[in-house]
Amino acid sequence: MSNDTPEPFPSYPDQSGLPASPEPVTPHQDSLQPYPQQDYPQQEYPQVPRTNTLAIVSLVSAFVVSLVAVITGHIALGQIARRGERGRGLAIAGLVLGYVGLASTVVLVVLSILFAAAFGRVFLNMAQHGGFGGPVTSATSEPDASQGFLPSGTLGAAHFDDGYLSVGTGSQIVDEYIDPMCPYCGQFEATNGALLASRVDDGSITLRLHALTFLDQASQGTYYSSRASAALTCVATLAPDSTLDYLAAVFANQPQENTQGLTDAELAALSPAGTDISACIAQGDYQMWSEANTDAALNGPIPGAEIDSIQGTPTVLVDGAQYPGGLTDSREFEAFLDSGSGFGQSTTEGSSGA
């Protein structure tokens, strides 16, 4: 028969005298222990100043536009001084190169102007003296009476030493100062040209024509007044009996002021049949003679006249007395002619187309 009473646990001897069991240690426990907190000083890194932008622009611009380099260089130096930025050397380099570039440009421009002026004088001199294979027209060259080559003596109707073209043999002397481009001269010719021509034909008057050049400046650089005056002189030397007919044709085809006027070929085409003045116009000597006559009329004196000088065109003198009346009143002008009034008559200043 089994005994159901449990057996008691075995008893162990008293171990109080033995050393205590060590506590279990986790592997690498020592490495997980925190280090003691320490205060380390924070390290500050130095910041490099930025380079001024305009200093860079100045240096780059010095190779392209010198003026920009100079302007930006000065501005950059001011900004660098205020802000403590880098780039002073760049700005100074830009300034130096900029000023060198400006100086070079000025020298180049001056030399170019001097070269162009010298070349222009050589070119004009060669053109005027046939240096390009023959005579050339002077349609765009300014006449210069100071260079000489002025005609002298008498040829046909041209009295070169006295400065006029003379037609007729009458005792009454009529001096007519005109400019081929002067519109008032055109009005006077249209009104009184036929009357003067008839008085020349009947032997009543000697008509002395003074073709001046006041209005060269009003022909866009073609010096039309000088060229037309020279063409009239050409006819007067080659076909003196046709002088007044050519004068009437020039005024009948008169161009407006501030236009180029008729070309040399068109002026030549107005000459009388059988008379070719093309070569005479191209020679150009009579242009200088007309210019010299203009200077003499403007500066005076006017021999045998009641006026000292010619201040405008048209100016008409009858035996030295200036016609004071209307330019388009033929009866008034004819009465003045018929009056026989000479030097000493009281006059007023006439109209001027100059």
Sequence and secondary structure as in RCSB ss.txt:
>XXXX:A:sequence
MSNDTPEPFPSYPDQSGLPASPEPVTPHQDSLQPYPQQDYPQQEYPQVPRTNTLAIVSLVSAFVVSLVAVITGHI
ALGQIARRGERGRGLAIAGLVLGYVGLASTVVLVVLSILFAAAFGRVFLNMAQHGGFGGPVTSATSEPDASQGFL
PSGTLGAAHFDDGYLSVGTGSQIVDEYIDPMCPYCGQFEATNGALLASRVDDGSITLRLHALTFLDQASQGTYYS
SRASAALTCVATLAPDSTLDYLAAVFANQPQENTQGLTDAELAALSPAGTDISACIAQGDYQMWSEANTDAALNG
PIPGAEIDSIQGTPTVLVDGAQYPGGLTDSREFEAFLDSGSGFGQSTTEGSSGA
>XXXX:A:secstr
    S          TTS        TTGGGGS                 B HHHHHHHHHTTT HHHHHHHHHH
HHHHHHHHT B HHHHHHHHHHHHHHHHHHHHHHHHHHHHHHHHHHHHHHHHHTTTTSS    TTS   GGG   
  SEETTEETTTTEEEE   SEEEEEEE TT HHHHHHHHHHHHHHHHHHHTTSEEEEEEE  GGGGGSTTS HH
HHHHHHHHHHHHH GGGHHHHHHHHHHT   TTS    HHHHHHTS TT   HHHHHH HHHHHHHHHHHHHHH 
  TT SSSS  SS EEEETTEE  S TT HHHHHHHHHTT  TT          
